[in-house]
Amino acid sequence: MTEAAEHEPEGLRQVRADIDEIDRKLVELLAARGRCVQRAATFKRNEAEVRGPQSRIDHIITRARVIATDSGADPDVVETTFRAMITAFIDAELRIHATLDNEPGTTRGS
């Protein structure tokens, strides 16, 4: 334990431990989402298809805001987080897609 941590109230240490556990679970969920993105990339023929229509992003954001409200989360925080996540996953999918054949559902060497 660091010197700073030694001076924290026990309750704060517990809250931080809880946050660390939630963060671990979030990373696991992001990894699962990333695997889905990898699969999706195999069905797309070009950058435009990888980026998808704005209506798809709008749908994801609207749905996330509803879930946030229903869950007691701040919809603005959820929207900001989702927009960053979507951008990062599109960038990752573009990198993945660059290594694939242009035929949907196949990868190089298939």
N, C-alpha and C positions, 0 to 999 in steps of 0.2 A: 504494500500500500504506500502511495506517495505521501509526503508530508502534508500536502494540501488536503488529500483525502482523509487523513487522520483527524483533521479539524472540521470535517463536515458533519453535520448532524446525521444520526443513524437513518432518519427518515429520508434524507436527501440521497444517501448512499443506496437505499432500497429503490427509490424512484429511478435513479440512474441505472441500477441493475435491471429494473423492469424495462427501461428504454433500450438497453443493450440487447435484451432478449427479443423485443419487438423488432429491432433493427436486424437481428439475425434472421428472423422469420421473413421480413421484407426482402432481404437479399435472396433467400430461398425462392420466394415468389417471383422475384425479378429473373432469377435463373430459369424458372419454369416458363415464364413469358418469353424469355430469349430463345428457348428451344422451340416454342411455337413460331416465333419470328423466323427462325432458321428454316422450319418446314414451309412456312408461307412463301419464303423467297424462292423456293423451287418451282412455284406455280406462276411466277411473274416473269414476263418476257423483256421488260425494259424499265428504265428509271421511273417513267411516269406511272407504271403499274406498281412499282415499289412504293412510291410516294402516295399513291392512292388518291381518291377524290377527297376534296375538302369536306364533303358531306360525311365521310366516314369519321374523320377527326371530330367534326362537330357532334356526331352521334356519341362517340366515346366520351367526350367532355360533358355533354348533357347528361348522359347516363351516370357518369362519375359524380356529378354534382347532386343528382337525385339520391344516389347511394350515400353520399356524404351527409346530406340533410337527414335522411332516414336513420343514419348511424350516429348522429350527434357530432359529426366532424364539421369543421369550418369549410364550406364549399369553395371559398376562394383559395384556401391553402391546397385543397385537393385539386382544384383546376390548375393551379400553378405547377404543382407536382406532376400531374398527368401531362401537361403540355411539355415539360422538360423531358419526361420519360418517353413520350411519343417521338419527340425530336431525336433523342438518343437512339431509340430503337430503329427509326427510319435510317439514321446514319449507319447503324450496325448492319441493317438489312441491305443497304446499298453496298457495303463492303462484302457481305456474304454473296449477294447477287452477282457481283463482279467476278466471282470465281465459278459461277454456274454456267451451263449451256443456256442458250436462249429459248430452248424448248420447255414449255411448262411441265413440271413434274419430274424433270430429270436433272441430274448433275453430271458434270464432266466425268468421263470414264464409265458412264452407265451404258 
